[in-house]
Amino acid sequence: MASSHSKDGPRPNGKIAVVTGVNGYIASVLGHDLLAKGYKVRGTVRSRASGQALADGAYRSFGSQFEIVQVPDITAPHAFDEVVKGEWPIYHVASPVNFSLTTVEEVVHVALEATKNVLQTAHDHAGPQLEAFVVTSSIAAVRNDGETPNSYVYTEADWNHTSEKLLAQPDLQLDPSQLYVASKAAAEKAVWSWRQEHKPSFSISSVLPSVVLGPPAQLPATPEALNETLKPTWAIFTGKNATLDDFITPAAIVDVRDVSAIHIWCGEHPRDSDGHRFIASAAYYSAQATADILRKHYPARRAIIPEGHPGQGYQSDYSKPAGKPGFDGAKAAAAVGLTYIPVEQTIVDTAKALEKFL
C-alpha cells in the first residue's frame, strides 16, 4: 500500500509498528506519536468503526500510514497471525479497563490469554526483523495492599502477590477495580514466564504506568464515554463531584504523553530495554489538588468547580504524602532521558481537551 503524508509531515521510516487496542486512551496517543515519527502503524481494534473514527479524526493527516485491522476476539487462536507479519516493534496495549465488567472471565482471563496469544504469534509469525515486544502493564502489578508498610515505595523489583491469592479463592467476589488489578498482575507475570521459557530473539519489556491523565489523541462523542481515568477530572471540572471524593488513593499520576514516550523508547532501544520493567510515575495528586488547579486556571468556573478544602490532603510540590505508599518512576526517566510533565500542566492540558464538551 502506498504511503501518504503531507509535504511538511513525517517522512516514512520504512518500519511497521503494531499497536493493539489502538482506539484506547494510551494506545491512541502512542499510535499518533509513532505516526509522527514516521512509522506505519497497524492498529488492532475489536470493531472497525472505532478504528475508522481515528482514521477520520486524529490520524487523518497520516493517510495510509495508518492501517486498521479488526480483531474481534483477541484471545482467539491465530487472531494475530497476519497482524504481526513484517513488524519491527509490537506494542501490546489492549486490555480491559472497564469497571462495568464484573467477572474473572471477562477481565482476568481475557487479559491473560490475549497477552500469551500475541506473544506466541509474534514468535511464530512476525519474522526475523522483529526487534521489540513492549507490553503495557500497570503499577497494579507491583503493589501489595496490606502486605507492605504504608510508606513503602514500590520499584520494578516488586510484584503484586495479593491479587494472586485472591484469585485462588474461587468463591470470593471481586469488585471491578480488584479484577483490573488482578488482570494486570497476571498478564505481566505471564509475559516474563513466556520469555523465560522461549528465550525469543526479540526484546521484551514492560511499562507500568500509575494513574494516567493528559490530553487524549481523540475525544469520544460524549463525556459519558470518557475512559475511567479521565472521568474524575471531568466530574470535578463540571461540578458533578461536589464533595471531591477521590477516585483512587494514593493517586500516583503520570502524563499519557510521557507513557507514550517510554513505550517508544523501549521499542527503539531493544538491547537496553530487554528484560526490564519500567514504572511510569511522575508525582501524586488528589481530587482536591485537581480542583485547586482547575479553579486557579479557570476563574470563570469557580462557581462550578467545587472548592473543598484548598491545599489540604496533598503536598504542595505533588510529592509523596507522608504515610502513603509511593511508586518510583526514576528508572524510566533516566533511561529515556525524560523530565516528567508537571502535574499542573497535565491537569490543565486535560481540561483544555475536555472544553469541547462544555
Residue pairs with C-beta under 8 A, 6 or more apart in sequence:
1 64
1 67
2 64
3 12
3 40
3 63
3 64
3 65
4 62
4 63
4 64
4 65
5 11
5 12
5 61
5 62
5 63
5 65
6 61
9 61
9 62
10 35
10 36
10 37
10 38
10 62
11 38
12 38
12 39
12 40
12 65
13 37
13 38
13 39
15 38
15 39
15 40
15 88
15 89
16 39
16 40
16 41
16 42
16 86
16 87
16 88
17 34
17 39
17 40
17 41
17 42
17 87
17 88
17 89
17 90
17 91
17 267
18 41
18 42
18 43
18 44
18 83
18 84
18 87
18 89
18 90
18 91
19 27
19 30
19 31
19 34
19 41
19 42
19 43
19 44
19 91
19 93
20 27
20 43
20 44
20 71
20 74
20 90
20 91
20 92
20 93
20 94
20 114
20 118
21 27
21 44
21 45
21 74
21 93
21 94
21 95
22 28
22 31
22 41
22 43
22 44
22 45
22 51
22 54
22 68
22 93
23 43
23 45
23 50
23 51
23 53
23 54
24 93
24 94
24 97
24 227
25 97
25 212
25 216
25 227
25 229
25 230
25 256
26 93
26 136
26 209
26 212
26 256
26 259
26 260
27 43
27 91
27 93
27 94
27 136
28 54
28 58
28 216
28 217
28 218
29 214
29 216
29 217
29 256
29 257
29 259
29 260
30 91
30 93
30 259
30 260
30 263
30 264
31 41
31 43
31 54
31 59
31 66
31 217
32 58
32 59
32 217
33 257
33 260
33 261
33 264
34 41
34 264
35 41
35 59
35 62
35 65
35 66
37 264
39 65
39 88
40 65
40 66
40 67
41 59
41 62
41 65
41 66
41 67
42 67
42 69
42 83
42 87
43 51
43 54
43 66
43 67
43 68
43 69
44 69
44 70
44 71
44 74
44 80
44 83
44 94
45 51
45 68
45 69
45 70
45 71
46 70
46 71
46 72
46 73
46 74
47 70
47 72
48 68
48 70
51 68
51 69
51 70
52 68
53 218
54 66
54 68
54 217
54 218
55 66
55 68
57 218
58 217
58 218
59 66
59 217
69 82
69 83
71 79
71 80
71 83
73 79
74 80
74 94
74 110
74 114
74 117
74 118
75 109
75 110
75 113
75 114
75 117
76 117
77 117
78 121
79 117
79 121
80 117
80 118
80 121
80 122
80 125
81 121
81 124
81 125
82 125
83 121
84 90
84 118
84 121
84 122
84 125
84 126
84 130
85 125
85 126
85 127
86 126
86 127
86 129
87 122
87 126
87 127
87 129
87 130
88 129
88 130
88 131
88 132
88 267
89 130
89 131
89 132
89 133
89 134
89 267
89 268
90 118
90 122
90 126
90 130
90 132
90 133
90 134
91 134
91 136
91 263
91 267
92 114
92 115
92 118
92 119
92 133
92 134
92 135
92 136
93 136
93 263
94 114
95 111
95 114
95 136
95 183
95 184
95 187
96 106
96 107
96 110
96 111
96 180
96 183
97 180
97 227
97 228
98 176
98 228
99 176
99 177
99 180
99 228
100 176
101 107
101 176
101 179
102 176
102 179
103 179
104 167
104 174
104 179
104 182
106 179
107 176
107 179
107 180
107 182
107 183
108 167
108 179
108 182
108 183
108 186
110 183
111 183
111 184
111 186
111 187
112 183
112 186
112 187
112 190
114 187
115 135
115 187
115 188
115 190
115 191
116 190
116 194
119 133
119 191
119 194
119 204
120 194
122 130
122 133
122 200
122 202
123 198
123 200
126 202
128 201
130 201
130 202
131 202
131 203
131 267
131 270
132 202
132 203
132 204
132 205
132 266
132 267
132 268
132 270
132 273
132 274
133 200
133 202
133 203
133 204
133 205
134 204
134 205
134 206
134 207
134 263
134 266
134 267
134 273
135 187
135 188
135 191
135 204
135 205
135 206
135 207
136 206
136 207
136 209
136 263
137 184
137 187
137 188
137 191
137 206
137 207
137 208
137 277
138 181
138 184
138 208
138 209
139 154
139 208
139 209
139 210
139 252
139 279
139 281
139 327
140 160
140 163
140 180
140 181
140 184
140 185
141 159
141 160
141 184
141 185
141 188
141 189
141 206
141 208
142 154
142 155
142 156
142 158
142 159
142 160
142 208
142 279
142 327
143 154
143 158
143 160
143 162
143 181
143 325
143 327
144 158
144 159
144 160
144 161
144 162
145 162
146 162
147 161
147 162
148 154
148 325
150 323
150 324
150 325
151 322
151 323
151 324
151 325
151 326
152 325
152 326
153 320
153 325
153 326
153 327
153 328
154 279
154 325
154 326
154 327
154 328
155 279
155 328
155 331
156 208
156 276
156 277
156 278
156 279
156 331
159 185
159 189
160 181
160 184
160 185
163 178
163 181
163 182
163 185
163 186
164 182
164 185
164 186
166 172
166 174
166 178
166 182
167 174
167 182
167 186
174 182
177 248
188 206
188 208
188 277
191 204
191 206
192 204
195 204
195 275
202 270
203 266
203 270
203 271
203 273
203 274
203 275
204 274
204 275
205 266
205 273
205 274
205 275
205 276
205 277
205 278
206 276
206 277
206 278
207 259
207 262
207 263
207 266
207 277
207 278
207 280
207 332
208 277
208 278
208 279
208 280
209 254
209 259
209 280
209 281
210 251
210 252
210 253
210 254
210 279
210 280
210 281
210 282
210 327
210 329
211 229
211 247
211 248
211 251
211 252
211 253
211 254
211 285
212 229
212 253
212 254
212 255
212 256
212 259
213 229
213 230
213 233
213 253
213 254
213 255
213 256
213 346
213 347
213 350
214 255
214 256
214 257
214 258
214 341
214 346
214 349
214 350
215 256
215 257
215 349
215 350
215 352
215 353
216 227
216 230
216 256
216 353
219 226
219 353
219 354
219 356
219 357
220 226
222 357
223 231
223 234
223 238
223 354
223 357
226 234
229 247
230 350
230 354
231 247
232 241
232 247
232 287
232 290
233 290
233 347
233 350
233 351
233 354
234 240
234 354
234 357
235 241
236 244
236 287
236 290
236 291
236 294
236 305
236 306
237 294
237 298
237 301
237 305
237 351
237 354
238 304
238 358
239 304
239 305
239 306
241 287
241 306
242 306
243 306
243 308
244 287
244 288
244 291
244 306
244 308
245 287
246 286
246 287
247 287
249 286
249 324
250 284
250 320
250 321
250 324
250 325
250 326
251 284
251 285
251 286
252 281
252 282
252 283
252 284
252 326
252 327
253 281
253 282
253 283
253 284
253 285
253 318
253 343
253 346
254 280
254 281
254 282
254 329
254 340
255 282
255 340
255 341
255 345
255 346
255 349
257 341
258 280
258 282
258 338
258 340
258 341
259 280
261 336
261 338
262 278
262 280
262 332
262 336
262 338
265 273
265 335
265 336
266 273
266 276
266 278
267 273
269 335
272 335
273 335
276 331
276 335
278 331
278 332
278 335
279 327
279 328
279 329
279 331
279 332
280 329
280 332
281 327
281 328
281 329
282 329
282 340
282 341
282 342
282 343
282 346
283 318
283 319
283 340
283 342
283 343
284 314
284 315
284 318
284 319
284 320
284 321
284 324
284 326
285 314
285 318
285 343
285 347
286 313
286 314
287 308
288 308
288 309
288 310
288 311
288 312
288 313
288 314
289 313
289 314
289 318
289 343
289 347
290 347
291 305
291 306
291 307
291 308
291 310
292 308
292 310
292 311
293 343
293 344
293 347
293 348
294 301
294 305
294 347
294 348
294 351
295 301
295 302
295 305
295 307
295 310
297 348
297 351
298 305
298 351
313 321
314 321
315 321
318 342
318 343
318 344
320 326
329 340
332 338
333 339
333 340
